[in-house]
Amino acid sequence: MNTAGDRSRAHCEPKELERSIDWKQGLAIALGVPLLILPSIGYFTGYVWAFSIILWGLTILLGFIQNIAFGELSTVFPKASGLPGYTQTVFGSNSNKINQGKFKFGKFIGGFSAWSYWFGWSPVLAIYAILIGDYLQGLIPTLAVIPKTLLSLLAGGFIFGTLAIINSKGLKNGAKAGYILAVVSLIPLMVITLAPFLTGDFHIANITGSWFPVDWTWDLQHVLIIFGLFAMAEWSACAWETAAIYGPEYRNPNTDTPKALLICGGICLVLYVLVQTSVIGTLGVDEVLAQPVSPMLPLANLSLGSIGASISIIMLIGAMLLIIQTAFLSSARSIYSMSIQGNLPAFLSKLNSHGHPMNAMAADAMFNMCLILLGNPTAILAASAIGYMCANGISLYTYFKVRNDPELSKLERPFKAPHGWKNVALITAILNVPFFLVGIIYLNSLELGWATTGIGFFVLCLYIPLWFYSQREAKEGKAVEKDAIFGEISV
């Protein structure tokens, strides 16, 4: 029997995310995205030399094509949490013909897209926890006696726990942390990037004389490599769609969401192209390949002297913390979104007294503590990029479906993409799946064998048993609720 106190507590528990931030705060949280270039500078240079500058630029333009569509969806469905919310709302509708019958195929597809998006974002936590462990050993020699995996686990546990506490009272605190970390990381990054242009260390000949490796040919193998690199680049440079995932938490989602999306994209366009140009133009391809993990360190040393290395390390650690927070908040909201839609177990949708999805954050953190045990950030990134391609492709098709649907197309949309954008979005969807997806699978096979592809598909397939469990849980919950209603009527 429920007591009055129980009823009072149940009444006070928030049922929805709190609308507490504006576009500037959403942007501050999403500012980890421009820093995702840092671990990829040497990787892209190794494959396509100076053409990597063009590749980043083309990827950002592709990001604008995608995010203009997502910006429109954000105003059509202001209560949906970004890409995971849009696909689940559109495909999960009871009026959808493919949801008729015992197996609701549309609901499954919408949830799978959200799960793929979560898997595209969540491993960022483990990737950068491993890298922070490596940097700490380089910065503090006495830590070298601690095994790398153990140090990464300790660093990850501390970072995840601290960020969970900071954000437990709502996104406002996360935005404040974002502002601080952005100052610590973005300003030094800009100083280090621009310094060679002022000191005369930048040489355009390092770019114009090294567009492609000498043995590069445009055969099928190299075209597949380009597709794979675009997939990897999208994982980094198009990830500013995360600003839309806070749709239910913006005070004015009709203007806040598109504004945060497009401004973050503009910052990415400048930083990704500028950073890659500065690194290759200053160091040259050979020197970048000599230190592919962190070419920003020799760049800082060359332009700023001995103080440059210290600034670089502080900047890189600050950047990694900002990236982890961006990923943590995005992936936790993906889990929450799936749970409230009945595509994951119900306990993951529970909010704390401040309207924050702490259960989802805890589950996300535990998953990443397991990923850290793999010890290879490149393998983790390559696996998660498979999920990101699936999510991007399905989400763009969702936009095409919304614009073609006679009923959905009538919904109010304060922000509207240019005429004919649905066809542009469909072409981009096809680029993501199958072309970029096949490319990333091929690139993974060259780099790391088939193990990373296997890990990627294994995690994606974990959704199947979780989804069926969630459907049974929801069915049993409805039966209990129905019995309770009839019990009250009989009384």
Secondary structure, DSSP 8 states (H G I E B T S, - for coil): ---HHHHHHHHHS--S----B-HHHHHHHHTTGGGGGGGGHHHHHHHHTTHHHHHHHHHHHHHHHHHHHHHHHHHHSTTS-HHHHHHHHHHS-TT-GGG-SSS-HHHHHHHHHHHHHHHHHTTHHHHHHHHHHHHHHHH-GGGGGS-HHHHHHHHHHHHHHHHHHHHTT-HHHHHHHHHHHHHHHHHHHHHHHHHHHHHT---THHHHT-SS-TT---SHHHHHHHHHHHHHHHHHHTGGGGGGGGGGGBSSHHHHHHHHHHHHHHHHHHHHHHHHHHHHHHHHHHHHHHS-S-THHHHHHHHHTHHHHHHHHHHHHHHHHHHHHHHHHHHHHHHHHHHHTTSS-GGGG---TTS--HHHHHHHHHHHHHHHTT--HHHHHHHHHHHHHHHHHHHHHHHHHHHH-TTGGGS--SS---TTHHHHHHHHHHIIIIIIHHHHHHHHHHHHTTHHHHHHHHHHHTHHHHHHHHHHHHHHHHHHHHHHHHHHHH-
